[in-house]
């Protein structure tokens, strides 16, 4: 039985410019993105019309407990534009009491009045895209803001949190950026703690081929930390934040008690979610579906969806659960890991199939279990912290080899 979705993600694809590591589905608008009468304003208005249309044709479902406005740079929107999107979602689904409503904000795109406006229309959690506190690093990765703007933004958000106007807030940083070493990274972590953010998302730099960094890396000219240094940096991140009271509840997520992102946990628990917008992924009943990554493709898909309801994953009657291998993959990201037999039985396996197939998986995982990167306790498997989380891909590759050997697809 697939649980009904209680989370929604809205993709706002607009940015001033594309960062050098970014492979997301975005639309760069330039520095005049918010200027009255600019092409950027027209692009935003046209896109929001499409987003409202998509929300309006969605199937009915239970009230939402988490909503997330991501991007891109959602803080390029005005408060009334954010408010109208939230009103549409509330009319369609309803919101549970105490719903977590998060909005990503970029330090170079808002003032205090903007934050107050977003809170006024329903936002109760901000996720601040900082990435680094070092000016030279920020310039090197193509960010628009500088260190002083980021610190000022953190102060503004934290003051609202202290006043009780926000449920929580989060700061994003990227480790293993070009030119980074352990000493510089500790300075970054110290500054992050100084902001008093109750939640930190610490992402590893991922080199995507069709990005500026991808092209530089292909030429061998991207000065990123070597594997051994990257491991030390990750180990120090875990040690340092743990000593400051943070818990690593997911591979890239750390929080003080009471401040994990409920929306993130919905993703990694295998719960369903609605996705809206260009390039957005949804999995309301289990099976994933990603929308076209261009505005023209998204508009064409939406036109077809309105007239023919082509996308079957959005309809409960025609849906199918998320595959077991994917449930294991996302579940292992979490601190509590996965109970394999429970997942397998929920997927329809008999006890005989569980005994046979899960015993085989243990053989594929034997080295990881022996090395202690993967731990087992009463049928539950989870990555050790920090060693297992550092080499999670190795454990997942072994799992996918097992899945392929079963020939179940």
C-alpha positions in Angstrom: 0.0 0.0 0.0 1.5 3.3 -1.1 1.1 6.1 1.5 -0.5 9.3 0.1 1.9 12.2 -0.5 2.0 15.0 2.1 4.9 17.0 0.7 5.2 19.3 -2.3 8.2 20.8 -4.0 7.9 23.9 -6.3 10.8 24.6 -8.6 11.6 28.3 -9.2 14.3 28.1 -12.0 15.4 31.7 -12.1 18.9 32.9 -11.1 21.0 36.0 -11.8 23.6 33.7 -13.3 24.6 30.0 -13.3 27.3 29.1 -10.8 30.2 27.2 -12.2 29.3 23.9 -10.6 25.6 24.1 -11.3 23.8 21.5 -13.5 20.3 22.3 -12.2 17.4 23.2 -14.4 17.6 27.0 -14.3 17.1 30.1 -16.4 19.8 32.8 -15.9 18.3 36.3 -16.1 21.3 38.6 -15.6 21.8 41.4 -13.2 18.6 43.2 -14.2 16.4 40.2 -13.3 14.2 42.2 -10.9 14.2 45.5 -12.8 10.6 46.8 -13.6 9.8 46.1 -17.2 12.8 43.9 -17.8 12.7 40.7 -19.9 13.4 38.9 -16.6 10.1 40.1 -15.1 8.2 38.9 -18.1 9.9 35.5 -18.0 9.0 35.1 -14.3 5.4 36.1 -14.9 5.0 33.7 -17.8 6.6 30.8 -15.9 4.4 31.4 -12.8 1.3 31.2 -15.0 2.5 27.7 -16.1 3.2 26.7 -12.4 -0.3 27.8 -11.4 -1.8 25.8 -14.2 0.1 22.6 -13.2 -1.0 22.9 -9.6 -4.6 23.4 -10.7 -4.8 20.1 -12.7 -3.2 18.0 -10.0 -5.2 15.1 -8.5 -6.8 15.7 -5.1 -4.8 14.4 -2.2 -4.4 14.8 1.6 -3.3 18.0 3.3 0.4 18.8 3.0 2.7 18.7 6.0 5.8 20.1 4.2 6.2 22.5 1.3 9.6 23.5 -0.2 10.3 26.3 -2.7 13.6 25.6 -4.3 15.6 26.6 -7.4 17.2 28.4 -8.8 16.6 31.4 -6.7 13.1 31.6 -5.3 14.0 34.9 -3.5 13.8 36.6 -6.9 10.0 36.4 -6.5 8.0 39.1 -4.8 6.1 38.3 -1.6 2.7 38.3 -3.4 4.0 35.9 -6.0 5.1 33.5 -3.3 1.8 34.0 -1.5 -0.2 33.3 -4.6 1.6 30.0 -5.1 1.0 29.0 -1.4 -2.7 29.9 -1.7 -3.0 27.7 -4.8 -1.4 24.8 -3.0 -3.7 25.3 0.0 -6.8 25.5 -2.1 -5.8 22.3 -3.9 -4.6 20.2 -1.0 -4.9 22.1 2.3 -2.1 22.4 4.8 -1.8 20.4 8.0 -1.6 22.4 11.3 2.1 23.3 11.8 3.1 22.6 8.2 6.8 23.2 7.5 7.0 25.7 4.6 10.6 26.3 3.5 11.9 28.8 0.9 15.5 28.9 -0.5 16.9 32.4 -0.4 20.1 33.8 -1.9 22.2 36.3 0.1 22.4 38.7 -2.9 18.7 38.9 -3.6 16.9 40.2 -0.5 16.6 42.8 2.2 15.0 42.5 5.7 11.6 43.7 4.3 11.7 40.9 1.7 12.1 38.3 4.4 9.3 39.8 6.5 7.1 39.8 3.4 7.8 36.1 2.8 7.0 35.3 6.4 3.8 37.3 6.2 2.5 35.1 3.3 3.3 31.8 5.1 7.0 31.0 4.9 8.2 29.7 8.3 11.7 28.3 7.4 14.5 29.7 5.2 17.3 27.8 3.6 20.2 30.2 2.9 22.5 29.3 0.0 25.9 30.4 1.3 28.3 27.8 -0.1 31.4 29.6 1.3 32.4 32.5 3.6 35.6 33.1 1.6 35.5 35.9 -0.9 38.1 34.4 -3.3 36.3 31.0 -3.2 32.9 32.7 -3.8 34.4 34.4 -6.9 36.0 31.2 -8.1 32.8 29.2 -8.0 30.7 32.0 -9.7 28.6 33.1 -6.8 27.1 36.6 -6.9 27.3 37.4 -3.2 30.4 38.0 -1.1 31.4 37.2 2.5 30.0 40.3 4.1 26.6 39.9 2.3 26.4 36.3 3.5 27.1 37.2 7.1 24.6 40.0 7.0 22.0 37.7 5.5 22.7 35.1 8.2 22.2 37.8 10.9 18.9 38.9 9.3 17.5 35.4 9.2 18.7 34.4 12.6 17.2 37.5 14.2 13.8 36.6 12.8 14.3 33.1 14.2 15.2 34.4 17.6 12.1 36.6 17.5 10.0 33.5 17.0 9.0 34.5 13.5 10.5 31.3 12.0 10.3 27.7 13.0 13.9 27.1 11.9 16.5 28.0 9.2 19.3 26.3 7.4 22.7 27.3 5.9 24.2 25.5 2.9 27.9 25.0 2.5 30.0 23.1 0.0 33.0 21.2 1.1 35.9 20.1 -1.2 35.7 23.2 -3.4 38.8 24.2 -5.5 41.6 25.5 -3.4 40.2 24.2 -0.2 42.3 22.4 2.4 41.6 21.2 5.9 42.7 24.4 7.7 40.6 26.6 5.4 37.6 24.3 5.9 37.8 24.5 9.7 37.6 28.3 9.4 34.5 27.8 7.3 32.9 25.6 9.9 33.8 28.0 12.7 32.1 30.8 10.8 29.0 28.6 10.2 28.7 27.9 13.9 29.1 31.7 14.6 25.9 32.3 12.5 23.9 30.2 15.0 22.1 28.4 12.2 20.3 25.4 13.8 20.6 23.3 10.6 23.5 22.9 8.2 23.5 21.3 4.8 27.1 20.3 3.9 27.3 19.1 0.3 30.3 17.5 -1.4 31.3 19.2 -4.6 30.0 17.2 -7.5 31.6 17.7 -10.9 29.0 17.6 -13.6 30.3 17.3 -17.2 28.2 20.0 -18.8 29.3 22.8 -16.4 32.2 25.3 -16.3 33.8 23.1 -13.6 33.3 20.0 -15.7 35.1 21.5 -18.6 38.0 22.7 -16.5 38.2 19.4 -14.7 38.4 17.5 -18.0 41.5 19.6 -18.8 43.0 18.6 -15.4 43.0 22.2 -14.2 40.5 22.2 -11.4 42.4 22.3 -8.1 40.1 20.3 -5.9 41.3 18.3 -2.8 42.6 14.8 -3.5 40.6 11.8 -2.2 42.6 11.5 1.0 42.3 15.2 1.8 38.6 15.1 1.0 38.1 12.2 3.5 39.9 14.2 6.2 37.7 17.2 5.5 34.5 15.1 5.8 35.8 13.5 9.0 36.5 16.9 10.5 33.1 18.2 9.5 31.5 15.3 11.4 33.8 15.6 14.4 33.6 19.4 14.6 29.8 19.7 14.3 29.2 16.8 16.7 31.3 18.6 19.3 29.0 21.6 18.8 25.8 19.6 19.4 24.8 18.8 15.8 23.5 15.4 14.8 24.2 14.0 11.3 20.7 12.7 10.5 21.4 12.2 6.8 24.6 12.1 4.7 24.6 15.8 3.9 22.4 17.1 6.8 23.3 18.2 10.3 20.9 19.7 12.8 20.6 20.7 16.4 17.9 18.9 18.4 14.5 19.6 17.1 15.6 21.1 13.8 15.9 18.4 11.1 14.3 19.3 7.9 10.9 17.5 7.8 10.8 17.9 4.0 14.3 16.3 3.6 13.3 13.4 5.8 10.2 12.8 3.6 12.5 12.4 0.6 14.9 10.0 2.3 12.1 7.9 4.0 10.7 7.0 0.6 7.5 8.9 1.3 5.7 10.3 -1.8 5.8 14.0 -2.8 4.4 16.3 -5.4 6.8 18.2 -7.7 5.8 21.2 -9.7 7.7 23.2 -12.3 10.3 22.9 -15.0 12.7 20.0 -14.4 11.0 19.1 -11.1 10.8 15.5 -10.0 7.7 14.1 -8.4 6.9 10.7 -6.9 3.4 11.1 -5.3 2.6 7.4 -5.2 6.1 5.9 -5.5 7.3 5.9 -9.1 9.4 8.9 -10.1 8.7 11.3 -12.9 10.9 14.3 -14.0 9.4 17.1 -16.0 11.2 18.5 -19.1 14.3 20.7 -18.2 13.5 23.5 -20.6 10.7 26.1 -20.5 9.5 25.2 -24.0 9.5 21.5 -23.1 7.8 22.1 -19.8 5.1 24.2 -21.5 4.5 21.5 -24.2 4.2 18.8 -21.5 1.8 20.9 -19.5 -0.4 21.6 -22.6 -0.5 17.8 -23.3 -1.1 17.0 -19.6 -4.1 19.4 -19.4 -5.7 17.8 -22.5 -4.8 14.2 -22.2 -3.4 13.5 -18.7 -0.5 11.6 -20.2 1.6 11.2 -17.1 0.4 8.1 -15.3 2.6 8.5 -12.2 0.5 11.4 -11.1 -2.6 9.2 -10.9 -3.0 6.9 -8.0 -4.9 4.3 -10.0 -2.1 3.9 -12.6 0.8 4.2 -10.3 3.3 1.6 -9.0 5.4 1.7 -5.9 9.0 2.9 -5.8 11.4 0.0 -6.7 12.9 -1.8 -3.8 16.5 -1.0 -4.9 15.6 2.7 -4.9 14.0 2.5 -1.4 17.2 0.9 -0.1 19.4 3.5 -1.8 17.6 6.5 -0.3 17.0 4.9 3.0 20.7 4.3 3.5 21.3 8.0 3.4 19.6 8.3 6.7 21.2 7.8 10.1 18.7 5.1 11.0 19.2 3.2 7.7 16.7 0.6 6.5 15.0 -2.6 7.7 15.5 -4.8 4.7 12.9 -7.4 5.4 10.2 -4.9 6.2 10.9 -3.1 2.9 11.0 -6.3 1.0 7.7 -7.6 2.4 6.1 -4.2 1.7 7.3 -4.6 -1.9 5.4 -7.9 -2.0 8.2 -10.4 -1.4 7.3 -13.7 0.4 9.3 -14.9 3.4 11.0 -17.4 1.2 12.1 -14.7 -1.3 13.3 -12.5 1.6 15.4 -15.3 3.1 17.0 -16.2 -0.2 17.5 -12.8 -1.8 18.5 -10.9 1.4 21.1 -13.6 2.3 22.6 -13.0 -1.2 22.7 -9.2 -0.6 24.7 -9.9 2.6 27.3 -11.7 0.5 27.6 -8.7 -1.8 27.9 -6.5 1.3 30.4 -8.8 3.1 33.4 -6.6 2.7 31.5 -3.5 3.8 30.2 -5.3 6.9 33.6 -6.7 7.8 35.2 -3.3 7.4 32.6 -1.7 9.6 31.5 0.9 6.9 28.1 -0.9 7.0 26.5 -1.9 10.3 23.7 -4.4 11.1 21.4 -4.5 14.1 18.2 -6.6 14.4 17.6 -6.6 10.7 18.3 -2.9 10.2 21.3 -1.9 8.1 22.9 1.6 8.3 26.1 3.3 7.3 28.6 4.0 10.0 29.4 7.6 10.7 31.6 9.0 9.4 33.5 6.1 7.6 30.4 4.5 6.0 28.9 7.8 5.0 32.2 8.8 3.4 32.2 5.8 1.1 28.4 5.4 0.7 28.7 5.0 -3.1 30.8 1.9 -2.6 28.0 0.3 -0.5 25.4 1.3 -3.0 27.3 -0.1 -6.0 27.4 -3.5 -4.2 23.7 -3.2 -3.6 23.0 -2.4 -7.3 25.1 -5.4 -8.4 23.0 -7.6 -6.2 19.8 -6.1 -7.6 21.0 -6.7 -11.2 21.9 -10.3 -10.3 18.2 -10.9 -9.3 16.9 -9.9 -12.8 13.7 -8.4 -11.3 13.4 -5.3 -13.5 
